[in-house]
């Protein structure tokens, strides 16, 4: 057992294989050498902890896909203004608060691009902001039971050991002081220790991309908003009744429908009108066409012209949301489209994708028919899923950028946004009042998100970090084996004899240091799985409460501040911030020491021995 444990830890440190592969090798070794039977070996894959963590990834993806995380990130940045220190504090606080409800990785993935953009925009460097964002997300995970996997692991270990678990917000009793401590540290000490690394990573955000499209495709003079009057021949007719493309040389892109209400005006949108779409009084139609065609259309159908917002705002706010987006498509020489003479309006019609503009050799292509050539570029609009399907159907088309990533930068909230938020609130209520077990609460919320389409099924499963889930499931048998073979008792007795005999606080400090040492080189979930059973036995041996020790395991498992490999979040900001290994050690060591001292003071007061 000890040999397998040492080899497992060594493989984690070596980093040659992914954590899930190492965990699976360890799990199979326990079975092959007869330490565990088949049921015990595979028990992790049915463990409520694993089910709950997988469901939480889906909930986090729901919040991300429906605009909440992007909106939160944008608001945090606006609050910072032009002050670098204020921006650092806002992004660190924002990272901490977001990671209380969204996974640490999802939090950093959301805030990383907006933080880098803001750093450049106010004249500072990303290296002055990104490490605090990563550390803030690790700390913020301690605000709630579901904030980070170690919290769930130690809580379920308590319950499985016949002890009372922690409430949903109980971790926040120590998590909030530690987050405040991190903010104070970065304001007065950490900011001065952060390096000034020059990087060439000015990101292309969605607004910048749209501005480039406007310039390249010359689309700024072709978009108009028209209102359907009561005398218009369009009233109560269908789009398919009129041949707008061929007879009027215009395209219908979007319809804003107004619903009169005594209290307020309620608007809805038909993002991609079809032949069956009916025109109603007061509809506002976004159309594309030249000025002559638009004037003729207004006269023929008695339509009113509405002032158009600046085109970049029109494209950014009205033509892109979580469901419908825009992207640029390039045709390669091997594409089946090359040489085909196609009506521009029919080019991507079967995919329910609108062609907004075309370009060849950096010059706009004008005309109702296009003979496609290699290198042609098309600006298209459609469902994000349709854009993905387009790429799959046409093997030799290049979708520029990341449509899926761009979709997550949209901050416009929709009905699905509030459904996703409701599902999160519902899960919290179910957990706080202990109406159902934690895993069931998370599954209910994740189910609502998937059934209502807040996240398509495929993207929901893609949003799960399967490496983390498999790794945790495969490491749980290690905890069982540690107890079954007496190895956990052996290690626990060693801690009790050396530190427990002095004082429980000394043992608490030893647990913190041992756990944080592991967390610098091993995934924090694996660290929690290893340490939780050892700590339970040590506390029982001394006949004192296990709660303070388990809380310290959760805290110290989230203090991987000294290396870039301790957590995914640290690794995510390494390249973007141009950080070196020594930078983490220099900035993280004082913060780790402060966390240790604060934990040894506050934890025994909040959770007495």
For each residue, the residues with C-beta under 8 A, 3 or more apart:
1: 4 5 35 481 482 485 487
2: 5 6 487
3: 6 7
4: 1 7 8 26 29 30 33 35 481
5: 1 2 8 9 478 482 487 530
6: 2 3 9 10
7: 3 4 10 11 26 29
8: 4 5 11 12 22 23 25 26 478
9: 5 6 12 13 518 522
10: 6 7 13 14
11: 7 8 14 16 17 22 25
12: 8 9 15 19 22 521 522 523 526
13: 9 10 521 522
14: 10 11 17
15: 12 565
16: 11
17: 11 14 21 22 25
18: 21 22 467
19: 12 22 23 467 468 471 523 526
20: 23 24 466 467 468 470 471 474
21: 17 18 24 25
22: 8 11 12 17 18 19 25 26 471
23: 8 19 20 26 27 470 471 472 473 474 475 478 526
24: 20 21 27 28 470 474
25: 8 11 17 21 22 28 29
26: 4 7 8 22 23 29 30 474 475 478
27: 23 24 30 31 41 44 474 475 477 478
28: 24 25 31 32 41
29: 4 7 25 26 32 33
30: 4 26 27 33 35 36 41 477 478 481
31: 27 28 34 35 36 37 38 41
32: 28 29
33: 4 29 30
34: 31
35: 1 4 30 31 481 484 485
36: 30 31 40 41 477 480 481 484
37: 31 40 41
38: 31 41 42
39: 42 43
40: 36 37 43 477 480 481 484
41: 27 28 30 31 36 37 38 477
42: 38 39 45 46 477
43: 39 40 46 47 476 477 480
44: 27 47 50 472 473 474 475 476 477
45: 42 50 473
46: 42 43 50 51
47: 43 44 50 51 156 473 476
48: 51 52 156 437 438 439
49: 52 53 149 152 153 156 439 472 476
50: 44 45 46 47 53 54 469 472 473 476
51: 46 47 48 54 55 439 442 443
52: 48 49 55 56 146 152 438 439 442 443
53: 49 50 56 57 149 152 468 469 472
54: 50 51 57 58 464 469
55: 51 52 58 59 439 442 443 445 446
56: 52 53 59 60 103 146 442 446
57: 53 54 60 61 103 106 463 464 465 469
58: 54 55 61 62 446 449 450 455 460 463 464
59: 55 56 62 63 420 423 424 427 442 445 446 449
60: 56 57 63 64 101 102 103 106 463
61: 57 58 64 65 106 449 455 459 460 463 464
62: 58 59 65 66 420 423 424 446 449 454 455 460
63: 59 60 66 68 69 101 102 420 421 424
64: 60 61 68 69 70 102 106 109 110 408 463
65: 61 62 322 407 408 420 454 455 459 463
66: 62 63 322 413 414 416 417 419 420 421 454 455
67: 70 71 321 322 410 411 412 413 414 417
68: 63 64 71 72 413 417 420 421
69: 63 64 72 73 98 102 106 107 110 408
70: 64 67 73 74 110 114 408 409 410 411
71: 67 68 74 75 411 413
72: 68 69 75 76 94 97 98 110
73: 69 70 76 77 94 98 110 111 114 115
74: 70 71 77 78 114 411
75: 71 72 78 79
76: 72 73 79 80 90 91 93 94 111
77: 73 74 80 87 90 91 114 115 118
78: 74 75
79: 75 76 86 90
80: 76 77 83 86 87 89 90 91 118 122
81: 86 87
82: 122
83: 80 86 87 122
84: 87 88 122 123 124 128 129
85: 88 89 187 191
86: 79 80 81 83 89 90
87: 77 80 81 83 84 90 91 118 119 122 124 129
88: 84 85 91 92 128 129 132 186 187 191
89: 80 85 86 92 93 183 186 187
90: 76 77 79 80 86 87 93 94
91: 76 77 80 87 88 94 95 111 115 118 129 132 133 136
92: 88 89 95 96 132 133 135 136 182 183 186
93: 76 89 90 96 97 136 179 183
94: 72 73 76 90 91 97 98 111 136
95: 91 92 98 99 107 108 111 132 133 134 136 137 140
96: 92 93 99 100 136 137 139 140 143 179 182
97: 72 93 94 100 140 143
98: 69 72 73 94 95 101 102 107 110 111 137 140
99: 95 96 102 103 104 107 136 137 138 139 140 141 143 147 148
100: 96 97 140 141 143 144 147 172 175
101: 60 63 98 144 146 147 424
102: 60 63 64 69 98 99 106 107 110
103: 56 57 60 99 106 107 148 465
104: 99 107 108 137 138 140 141 148 567 568 569
105: 108 109 465 568 569 572
106: 57 60 61 64 69 102 103 109 110
107: 69 95 98 99 102 103 104 110 111 137 140 569
108: 95 104 105 111 112 133 134 137 569 572 573
109: 64 105 106 112 572
110: 64 69 70 72 73 98 102 106 107 114 408
111: 73 76 91 94 95 98 107 108 114 115 133
112: 108 109 115 116 130 133 572 573 576
113: 116 117 203 205 409
114: 70 73 74 77 110 111 117 118 205
115: 73 77 91 111 112 118 119 126 129 130 133
116: 112 113 119 120 126 129 130 201 202 203 576
117: 113 114 120 121 202 203 205
118: 77 80 87 91 114 115 121 122 129
119: 87 115 116 122 124 125 126 128 129
120: 116 117 123 124 126 202
121: 117 118
122: 80 82 83 84 87 118 119
123: 84 120
124: 84 87 119 120 128 129
125: 119 128 196 197 198 199
126: 115 116 119 120 129 130 197 199 201 576 577 578
127: 130 131 194 195 196 197 199 577 578 579 583
128: 84 88 119 124 125 191 194 196
129: 84 87 88 91 115 116 118 119 124 126 132 133 577
130: 112 115 116 126 127 133 134 573 576 577 579
131: 127 134 135 194 573 577 579 583 584 587
132: 88 91 92 95 129 135 136 182 186 190 194
133: 91 92 95 108 111 112 115 129 130 136 137 573
134: 95 108 130 131 137 138 567 569 570 572 573
135: 92 131 132 138 139 182 561 588 591
136: 91 92 93 94 95 96 99 132 133 139 140 179 182
137: 95 96 98 99 104 107 108 133 134 140 141 569
138: 99 104 134 135 141 148 558 559 560 561 567 569
139: 96 99 135 136 142 175 178 179 182 558
140: 95 96 97 98 99 100 104 107 136 137 143 147 175 179
141: 99 100 104 137 138 147 148 150 151 175 558
142: 139 147 148 151 171 172 174 175 178 179 554 555 558
143: 96 97 99 100 140 147 169 171 172 175 176 179
144: 100 101 147 151 168 169 171 172 175 428
145: 151 152 155 166 167 168 169 170 171 431 438
146: 52 56 101 151 152 168 427 431 438 442
147: 99 100 101 140 141 142 143 144 151 171 175
148: 99 103 104 138 141 142 151 152 524 554 558
149: 49 53 152 153 468 472 524 525 528
150: 141 153 154 524 525 527 528 553 554 557 558
151: 141 142 144 145 146 147 148 154 155 166 171 554
152: 49 52 53 145 146 148 149 155 156 438
153: 49 149 150 156 157 472 525 528 529 532
154: 150 151 157 158 166 528 532 550 551 553 554
155: 145 151 152 158 159 165 166 438 550
156: 47 48 49 152 153 159 160 165 438
157: 153 154 160 161 479 532 533 536 550
158: 154 155 161 163 164 165 166 536 546 547 550
159: 155 156 162 163 164 165
160: 156 157
161: 157 158 536 546
162: 159
163: 158 159 536 546 547
164: 158 159
165: 155 156 158 159
166: 145 151 154 155 158 170 171 547 551
167: 145 170 432
168: 144 145 146 428 431 432
169: 143 144 145 172 173 432
170: 145 166 167 173
171: 142 143 144 145 147 151 166 174 175 551 554
172: 100 142 143 144 169 175 176
173: 169 170 176 177 606
174: 142 171 177 178 551 555 599 602 603 606
175: 100 139 140 141 142 143 144 147 171 172 178 179
176: 143 172 173 179 180
177: 173 174 180 181 598 602
178: 139 142 174 175 181 182 555 595 598 599
179: 93 96 136 139 140 142 143 175 176 182 183
180: 176 177 183 184
181: 177 178 184 185 594 595 598
182: 92 96 132 135 136 139 178 179 185 186 591
183: 89 92 93 179 180 186 187
184: 180 181 187 188
185: 181 182 188 189 190 590 591 594
186: 88 89 92 132 182 183 189 190 191
187: 85 88 89 183 184 190 191
188: 184 185 191
189: 185 186 192 193 590
190: 132 185 186 187 193 194 587 590 591
191: 85 88 128 186 187 188 194
192: 189
193: 189 190 586 587 590
194: 127 128 131 132 190 191 583 587
195: 127 578 579 580 583
196: 125 127 128
197: 125 126 127 577 578 579 583
198: 125 578
199: 125 126 127 576 577 578
200:
201: 116 126 575 576
202: 116 117 120
203: 113 116 117
204: 208 209 212 401
205: 113 114 117 208 209 409
206: 209 210 316 320 406 409 410
207: 210 211 312 316
208: 204 205 211 212
209: 204 205 206 212 213 401 406
210: 206 207 213 214 312 315 316 326
211: 207 208 214 215 312
212: 204 208 209 215 216
213: 209 210 216 217 219 315 326 328 357 379
214: 210 211 217 218 219 220 311 312 315
215: 211 212 218
216: 212 213 359 362 377
217: 213 214 356 357 358 359 364 379
218: 214 215 221 357 364
219: 213 214 222 223 288 311 315 356 357 379
220: 214 223 311
221: 218 290 291
222: 219 288 289 290 357
223: 219 220 253 286 287 288 308 311 314
224: 286 287 288 289 294 305 308
225: 284 285 286 287 305 306 307 308
226: 284 285 287 294 297 298 303 304 305 306
227: 282 283 284 285 303 304 305 306
228: 232 234 235 279 280 281 282 283 284 285 303
229: 232 281 302 303 304
230: 235 281
231: 235 302
232: 228 229 235 279 301 302 303
233: 237 300 301 302
234: 228 237 242 279 301 303
235: 228 230 231 232 279 280 281
236: 278 279 280
237: 233 234 241 242 278 279
238: 241 275 276 277 278 279
239: 242 244 252 273 274 275 276 277 278 279
240: 274 275 276
241: 237 238
242: 234 237 239 247 248
243: 246 247 248
244: 239 247 248 250 251 252
245: 248 249 250 251 343 345 368
246: 243 249 368
247: 242 243 244
248: 242 243 244 245 289 293 296 297 300
249: 245 246 289 290 293 368
250: 244 245 287 288 289 293 294 297
251: 244 245 287 288 289 345 354 355
252: 239 244 255 273 285 286 287
253: 223 273 286 287 288 319 354 356 381
254: 269 270 271 272 273 285 286 318 319
255: 252 269 270 273 277 279 283 284 285 286
256: 267 268 269 283 284 285 286
257: 267 268 269 270 280 283
258: 265 266 267 282 283 284
259: 265 266 267 268
260: 265
261: 264 265 266
262:
263:
264: 261
265: 258 259 260 261
266: 258 259 261
267: 256 257 258 259
268: 256 257 259
269: 254 255 256 257
270: 254 255 257 273 277
271: 254 321 323 324
272: 254 324 352 354 382 383
273: 239 252 253 254 255 270 277
274: 239 240 277
275: 238 239 240
276: 238 239 240
277: 238 239 255 270 273 274
278: 236 237 238 239
279: 228 232 234 235 236 237 238 239 255 283 285
280: 228 235 236 257 283
281: 228 229 230 235
282: 227 228 258
283: 227 228 255 256 257 258 279 280
284: 225 226 227 228 255 256 258 306
285: 225 226 227 228 252 254 255 256 279 303
286: 223 224 225 252 253 254 255 256 314 318 319
287: 223 224 225 226 250 251 252 253 294 297
288: 219 222 223 224 250 251 253 356
289: 222 224 248 249 250 251 293 294 297
290: 221 222 249 293 294
291: 221 294 295
292: 295 296
293: 248 249 250 289 290 296 297
294: 224 226 250 287 289 290 291 297 298 305
295: 291 292 298 299
296: 248 292 293 299 300
297: 226 248 250 287 289 293 294 300 301 303
298: 226 294 295 301 302 303 304 305
299: 295 296 302
300: 233 248 296 297
301: 232 233 234 297 298
302: 229 231 232 233 298 299
303: 226 227 228 229 232 234 285 297 298
304: 226 227 229 298
305: 224 225 226 227 294 298
306: 225 226 227 284
307: 225
308: 223 224 225 311 314
309: 313 314 317 318
310: 313 314
311: 214 219 220 223 308 314 315
312: 207 210 211 214 315 316
313: 309 310 316 317 318
314: 223 286 308 309 310 311 317 318 319
315: 210 213 214 219 311 312 318 319 320 326
316: 206 207 210 312 313 319 320
317: 309 313 314 320 412
318: 254 286 309 313 314 315
319: 253 254 286 314 315 316 324 326 381
320: 206 315 316 317 324 325 326 406 410 412
321: 67 271 324 325 410 412 414
322: 65 66 67 384 407 410 412 414 416 417
323: 271 383 384 414 416
324: 271 272 319 320 321 381 382 383 384
325: 320 321 381 382 383 384 387 403 406 407 410
326: 210 213 315 319 320 356 379 380 381
327: 379 380 387 399 400 401 403 406
328: 213 377 378 379 380 399 400 401
329: 377 378 379 380 390 397 398 399 400
330: 375 376 377 397 398 400
331: 335 337 338 372 373 374 375 376 377 378 396 397 398
332: 335 374 396 397 398
333: 338 374 396
334: 338 395 396
335: 331 332 338 372 374 394 395 396 397
336: 340 394 396
337: 331 340 342 372 394 397
338: 331 333 334 335 372 373 374
339: 371 372 373
340: 336 337 371 372
341: 369 370 371 372
342: 337 346 347 369 370 371 372
343: 245 346 347 368 369 370
344: 347 355 358 365 367 368 369 370
345: 245 251 349 355 368
346: 342 343 349
347: 342 343 344 355 370 372 378
348: 351 353 354 355 378 380 382 390
349: 345 346 352 353
350:
351: 348 382 386 389 390 393
352: 272 349 382 383 386
353: 348 349 380 381 382 383 386 387 390
354: 251 253 272 348 380 381 382
355: 251 344 345 347 348 358 378 379 380
356: 217 219 253 288 326 378 379 380 381
357: 213 217 218 219 222 364 365 378 379
358: 217 344 355 364 365 370 376 377 378 379
359: 216 217 362 363 364 365 376 377 378 379
360: 363 365 373 375 376 377
361: 375
362: 216 359
363: 359 360
364: 217 218 357 358 359
365: 344 357 358 359 360 370 376
366:
367: 344 370
368: 245 246 249 343 344 345
369: 341 342 343 344
370: 341 342 343 344 347 358 365 367 376
371: 339 340 341 342
372: 331 335 337 338 339 340 341 342 347 376
373: 331 338 339 360 376
374: 331 332 333 335 338
375: 330 331 360 361
376: 330 331 358 359 360 365 370 372 373
377: 216 328 329 330 331 358 359 360
378: 328 329 331 347 348 355 356 357 358 359
379: 213 217 219 326 327 328 329 355 356 357 358 359
380: 326 327 328 329 348 353 354 355 356 387 390
381: 253 319 324 325 326 353 354 356
382: 272 324 325 348 351 352 353 354 386 387 390
383: 272 323 324 325 352 353 386 387
384: 322 323 324 325 387 388 403 404 407
385: 388 389 456
386: 351 352 353 382 383 389 390
387: 325 327 353 380 382 383 384 390 391 399 403
388: 384 385 391 392 403 404
389: 351 385 386 392 393
390: 329 348 351 353 380 382 386 387 393 394 397 399
391: 387 388 394 397 399
392: 388 389
393: 351 389 390
394: 335 336 337 390 391 397
395: 334 335
396: 331 332 333 334 335 336
397: 329 330 331 332 335 337 390 391 394
398: 329 330 331 332
399: 327 328 329 387 390 391 403
400: 327 328 329 330
401: 204 209 327 328 405 406
402: 405 406
403: 325 327 384 387 388 399 406 407
404: 384 388 407 408 459
405: 401 402 408 409
406: 206 209 320 325 327 401 402 403 409 410
407: 65 322 325 384 403 404 410
408: 64 65 69 70 110 404 405
409: 70 113 205 206 405 406
410: 67 70 206 320 321 322 325 406 407
411: 67 70 71 74
412: 67 317 320 321 322
413: 66 67 68 71 417 418
414: 66 67 321 322 323 417 418
415: 418 419
416: 66 322 323 419 420 452 453 454
417: 66 67 68 322 413 414 420 421 454
418: 413 414 415 421 422
419: 66 415 416 422 423 448 449 452 454
420: 59 62 63 65 66 68 416 417 423 424 449 454
421: 63 66 68 417 418 424 425
422: 418 419 425 426 448
423: 59 62 419 420 426 427 445 446 448 449 454
424: 59 62 63 101 420 421 427 428 445
425: 421 422 428 429
426: 422 423 429 430 441 444 445 448
427: 59 146 423 424 430 431 441 442 444 445
428: 144 168 424 425 431 432
429: 425 426 432 433 435
430: 426 427 433 435 436 440 441 444 445
431: 145 146 168 427 428 434 438 441
432: 167 168 169 428 429
433: 429 430
434: 431
435: 429 430 441
436: 430 440 441 444
437: 48 440 441
438: 48 52 145 146 152 155 156 431 441 442
439: 48 49 51 52 55 442 443
440: 430 436 437 443 444
441: 426 427 430 431 435 436 437 438 444 445
442: 51 52 55 56 59 146 427 438 439 445 446
443: 51 52 55 439 440 446 447
444: 426 427 430 436 440 441 447 448
445: 55 59 423 424 426 427 430 441 442 448 449
446: 55 56 58 59 62 423 442 443 449 450 460
447: 443 444 450 451
448: 419 422 423 426 444 445 451 452 454
449: 58 59 61 62 419 420 423 445 446 452 454 455 460
450: 58 446 447 453 454 455 457 460
451: 447 448
452: 416 419 448 449
453: 416 450 456
454: 62 65 66 416 417 419 420 423 448 449 450
455: 58 61 62 65 66 449 450 459 460 463
456: 385 453 459 460
457: 450 460 461
458: 461 462
459: 61 65 404 455 456 462 463
460: 58 61 62 446 449 450 455 456 457 463 464
461: 457 458 464
462: 458 459
463: 57 58 60 61 64 65 455 459 460
464: 54 57 58 61 460 461 469
465: 57 103 105 468 469
466: 20 469 470
467: 18 19 20 470 471
468: 19 20 53 149 465 471 472 523 525
469: 50 53 54 57 464 465 466 472 473
470: 20 23 24 466 467 473 474
471: 19 20 22 23 467 468 474 475 523 525 526
472: 23 44 49 50 53 149 153 468 469 475 476 525 526 529
473: 23 44 45 47 50 469 470 476
474: 20 23 24 26 27 44 470 471 477
475: 23 26 27 44 471 472 478 479 525 526 529 530
476: 43 44 47 49 50 472 473 479 480 529
477: 27 30 36 40 41 42 43 44 474 480 481
478: 5 8 23 26 27 30 475 481 482 529 530
479: 157 475 476 482 483 488 529 530 532 533
480: 36 40 43 476 477 483 484
481: 1 4 30 35 36 40 477 478 484 485 487
482: 1 5 478 479 485 487 488 491 530 533 534
483: 479 480 486 487 488 489 533 537
484: 35 36 40 480 481
485: 1 35 481 482
486: 483 489 490
487: 1 2 5 481 482 483 490 491
488: 479 482 483 491 492 533 534 537
489: 483 486 492 493 537
490: 486 487 493 494
491: 482 487 488 494 495 534
492: 488 489 495 496 534 535 537 538 541
493: 489 490 496 497 538 541
494: 490 491 497 498
495: 491 492 498 499 500 507 510 511 514 534 538
496: 492 493 499 500 501 507 538 541 542
497: 493 494 500 501
498: 494 495 501 510
499: 495 496 502 506 507 509 510
500: 495 496 497 504 506 507 538 541 542
501: 496 497 498
502: 499 506 507
503: 506 507
504: 500 507 508 542 544 548 604 609
505: 508 509 600 604
506: 499 500 502 503 509 510
507: 495 496 499 500 502 503 504 510 511 538 542 549
508: 504 505 511 512 548 549 552 599 600 603 604
509: 499 505 506 512 513 596 600
510: 495 498 499 506 507 513 514
511: 495 507 508 514 515 531 535 538 549 552 553 556
512: 508 509 515 516 552 555 556 596 599 600
513: 509 510 516 517 556 596
514: 495 510 511 517 518 531
515: 511 512 518 519 527 528 531 552 553 556 557
516: 512 513 519 520 556 557 559 560 592 596
517: 513 514 520
518: 9 514 515 521 522 527 530 531 557
519: 515 516 522 524 527 556 557 558 559 560 566 567
520: 516 517 560 562 563 565 566
521: 12 13 518 563 565 566
522: 9 12 13 518 519 526 527 530 566
523: 12 19 468 471 526 527 567
524: 148 149 150 519 527 528 557 558 560 566 567
525: 149 150 153 468 471 472 475 528 529 557
526: 12 19 23 471 472 475 522 523 529 530
527: 150 515 518 519 522 523 524 530 531 557
528: 149 150 153 154 515 524 525 531 532 553 554 557
529: 153 472 475 476 478 479 525 526 532
530: 5 475 478 479 482 518 522 526 527 534
531: 511 514 515 518 527 528 534 535 553 557
532: 153 154 157 479 528 529 535 536 550 553
533: 157 479 482 483 488 536 537
534: 482 488 491 492 495 530 531 537 538
535: 492 511 531 532 538 539 546 549 550 553
536: 157 158 161 163 532 533 539 540 546 550
537: 483 488 489 492 533 534 540 541
538: 492 493 495 496 500 507 511 534 535 541 542 549
539: 535 536 542 544 545 546 549
540: 536 537 543 546
541: 492 493 496 500 537 538
542: 496 500 504 507 538 539
543: 540
544: 504 539 609
545: 539 548 607 608 609
546: 158 161 163 535 536 539 540 549 550
547: 158 163 166 550 551 607
548: 504 508 545 551 552 603 604 606 607 608 609
549: 507 508 511 535 538 539 546 552 553
550: 154 155 157 158 532 535 536 546 547 553 554
551: 154 166 171 174 547 548 554 555 603 606 607
552: 508 511 512 515 548 549 555 556 599 603
553: 150 154 511 515 528 531 532 535 549 550 556 557
554: 142 148 150 151 154 171 528 550 551 557 558
555: 142 174 178 512 551 552 558 559 595 599 603
556: 511 512 513 515 516 519 552 553 559 595 599
557: 150 515 516 518 519 524 525 527 528 531 553 554
558: 138 139 141 142 148 150 519 524 554 555
559: 138 516 519 555 556 592 595
560: 138 516 519 520 524 563 566 567 570
561: 135 138 566 570 584 587 588 589 591 592
562: 520 566 584 585 588 589 592
563: 520 521 560 566 570 581 584 585
564: 570 571 574 579 581 584
565: 15 520 521 570 571
566: 519 520 521 522 524 560 561 562 563 570
567: 104 134 138 519 523 524 560 570 571
568: 104 105 571 572
569: 104 105 107 108 134 137 138 572 573
570: 134 560 561 563 564 565 566 567 573 574 584
571: 564 565 567 568 574
572: 105 108 109 112 134 568 569 576
573: 108 112 130 131 133 134 569 570 576 577 579
574: 564 570 571 577 579
575: 201 578
576: 112 116 126 130 199 201 572 573
577: 126 127 129 130 131 197 199 573 574
578: 126 127 195 197 198 199 575
579: 127 130 131 195 197 564 573 574 583 584
580: 195 583
581: 563 564 584 585
582: 585 586
583: 127 131 194 195 197 579 580 586 587
584: 131 561 562 563 564 570 579 581 587 588
585: 562 563 581 582 588 589
586: 193 582 583 589
587: 131 190 193 194 561 583 584 590 591
588: 135 561 562 584 585 591 592
589: 561 562 585 586 592 593
590: 185 189 190 193 587 593 594
591: 135 182 185 190 561 587 588 594 595
592: 516 559 561 562 588 589 595 596
593: 589 590 596 597
594: 181 185 590 591 597 598
595: 178 181 555 556 559 591 592 598 599
596: 509 512 513 516 592 593 599 600
597: 593 594 600 601
598: 177 178 181 594 595 601 602
599: 174 178 508 512 552 555 556 595 596 602 603
600: 505 508 509 512 596 597 603 604
601: 597 598 604 605
602: 174 177 598 599 605 606
603: 174 508 548 551 552 555 599 600 606 607
604: 504 505 508 548 600 601 607 608 609
605: 601 602 608
606: 173 174 548 551 602 603
607: 545 547 548 551 603 604
608: 545 548 604 605
609: 504 544 545 548 604
